[in-house]
Amino acid sequence: MPRTNVASGLINNVLYVIILSAALDLVGPTVPKAVVLLADVLPSFLVKLCAPYFIHLVPYSLRVVLFAIISAWGMLLTALSPPSIDGGTITTKMAGVVLASLSSGAGELSFLGLTHYYGDMSLAAWGSGTGGAGLIGAGAYAIATTTIGLSVQTSLLASSFFPIIMLLSFFLVLPRAPLRPPVETENHDESSESQDGSDDHASREDQGLLSDSLDESLQSKTGPEANKHTESWTENFARNLRRSRGLIIP
């Protein structure tokens, strides 16, 4: 199990490192490298800011497939763009970087959420994988382009197949039993059934990361005003974003 989390953390972050390592080769010496940095960091940041409020609605299995497709698509878009550094080509490359960044940010949320089901060692393994991604990503790109002599496009094209490892580790190696809600038996008494029901509510796969705090805030609304107005999804999302603003702007 720890090996699976190491692989997930490594693959989820290694493309981010490879893109930063290839910044000069992607945009050329005349374009500020901050363009690549922003395209690689800002989408991931926005996903981490907004996705915790709704990503739990998507099952983990579907998420992993989507993340692998989006990240591979982004790397292919970047790798298959013409090597010229005109405005249109750079825009296409940055679009690929944005896709890879979106996948990395959403993947980090999801795989960190998965560590809840597999014990403390899974979190340590995830941290080891993300830390090793910096060394392995930068080292692999340097070896491929300098020692082996591969072109930038070929190196990026080869890295677009890395998400396959993420799919294999999730669907073939990772135990799926902890993600399934426990089955209640009929011979439990009412007290044990209510206790199991509360445990299931806390550990189900589709439970949101911020559901407990949201439930508490909704329960605090009592009286006639709570019955007059039911908060819509958009209103709830906007309220959560206002709450999270305090994490960025004191």
N, C-alpha and C positions, 0 to 999 in steps of 0.2 A: 504493500500500500504506500509506504513512504516513497518508493521509487516512482510510483505513478504521479505523485504530487510534485516530485522533483522535475519529472519530464513535463508536466503541465506548466509549472512556473517557468521552466527554461524556454519552452517553445513559445509561450505567451509573450515573453519579453525579449526574446532574441531578435525578432524581426525589427523591433524598435531600435535595438543597438546597431544592427546592420545598416539600417537606413541612416542613422546618425553618422556611422563610419563612412558611408558613401556620399555624405552631403556635398563635398567638393566635386566629386565626379558627377553628381546628378545635376547641379546647377551651374557648374563652371566657376572660374575665378572672379567674374564680374558681378555676380549676383550675391547678395549677403547670405551667409550660411544660416542666419537667423530665420530665413524663409522656410528652410527645411525643418529647423527646430520647432517653429510655431506650428507647422503642418503636422508634425509628429507628436506634439505635446498637447496643443489646445483641444483638438477633438476628443482625445482621451480624457482630459480634465472635465470637459462638459458632460461626457457620458457618465463619469463617476459622480458628478454633481446631481444629475437628473435621474439616472436609471434606477437607483435604489428604491424609488417610489412606485415602480411598475414592472421591473424586470422579473419579479417573482411570479408574474402571470404566465411566463413562458417556461415550459419544462426544461430541465437541465439538458436532457438529450438533444432537444431541438436547438437549444442555445449553442452547444458545442459544435453541432453541424453548421449552424449559421456563422459562427466565429471563424471556423476553418475555411469556409467558402469565401467570406469577406476578406480575410487576411491574405489568402492565396490569390484572390482576384486583385487585391491592391498591389501585391508584389509583382504579379504578372503585368499589370498595367504600367508599373514603373519600369520593369525590365524590358518590355517589348516596345517602349517608346523609342523613337529615333535618337541616336546619340548626339544630335545637334542640340544647341542650347538656345534656340530661339524662344520667343515668348510662348507660342502655342505648345511646344514640346515640354517646356518647364511646367506649364499649367497641367498638362496631362500627367506628368510625373508626380506633381504635388497632389493631384486627385488620388493617385494610387497610394501615396503616403498617408493621406487622410483616411482612406478606407482601412489601411493596416492599423492606424492609430485608434479608430473606432472599435475595431475588433479587439485590440489589446486592452483598452479601457474596460469594455464590457466583460471581456474574459477574466480580467483581474477581479472584478466584483463577483463573478460567478464562481470561480475556483476558490476564492477566499471563503465564500459561503459554503462551499462543499466541505471545507475543513471542519465545519461544525459536526458533521456526521461521522468523522473518522478519527477523532481523538486528537490529543495534543501533538503527537509526532507528525501528523499530517501538516500542521501549520509550520512546524520547523522544516519539514521537507519542502514545502512551498517556498519558504524564505531562502533555503539553499538553492533552489532552482532559479529564482529570480536574481539572486546574487551572482550565480554562475553564468547567467545569461550575458552579463556585461563582459566577462572575460572571454567566454566562448564565442559570442557574436563578433566582437572586435577582432579577436584572434583568428577566427575562421575567415573573415573578410580579408584581413591582411595577408594570410597565407594563400588564399585563393587568387588574389590579384597580384601579389608580388612574388611569392615563392613558386607557386604553380604556374603563374602567368596567364590566368584566365581574365577575360575582359570583364568590365563592370556589369554589362548586360548578362553575361553568362553566370556570373556569381549571384546576381539578384534572381535570375531565373531558377538557379538551383535551390536558393533559399525559399522559393515559393512552394516547394514540396514539403517543407518542415511541418506545416499544419497537419499533414497526414499522421505524424507521430502523436499529435494531440488526440486525433480520432481513435487511433489504435489503443492508446493508453486508457481512454475513457470507456470505450465499448468492449474491449477485450481483456483488459487487465484490472480495471477498477471494480471492486465488488459493488453490485447494484442493490443488494439487500438493504443496506442502511437508508437508501433513498425511498424505500417503499414504506407507507404507513403500516404500523403493526395491526394484525388482525385480532379483533376482540373475540373472546370465547363466550359462549352463552351461559356458562355456569358461574360467571362472576356475579357478585352481588351488586346492588345499586351503587354503593359507595365506591367500590373498585372501578366500576364502569365510568363513573363521573371522573375519577382520578385519571383513568386511562384516556378519557376523552380530552382532558386538559393537557395531558402530555402529548397526545397526538396533535393537538392544535399548535403546540409549541414546536413540534419537530417535523411537521409535514413539509414536503418539498416545495409546495406552492406558497408557503408562508413568507411574507415580505420581511426584509431586513429591519424595517422600521415599524412593523405592525404593532408591537407592544406599546410604543410611545403614542402611536396614532389612536389605538384603542383607549388609552388612558385619557387622551385629550378629548375624545368623543364622549367618554363616560362622564367627564367633568361638566358637560353641557346638560344641565337638568332644568326642569321647569317648563313653562309653556312655550318659551322661545325655541327649545330644542324640538318640540313637536311641530312648530310652524314651518321650520326650514330644514330641509335635508340637503347636506352639502353635496354638490356634484363632484364628479371626478376632476374636472378642470379647476374648480375652486379649491379642492383639496390639494391638487398638485401645486397651484400657485401659492397656497398658504405654506406648504412645505418648502418651496423655494425661498420664500421670505424668511423662514426660520433658518435655513442653511446659509443665508447671506451673512449671518453673524460669524460664520466660520472663516469668512474671507475679509469682510470689512468690520473691524471692531466697533 
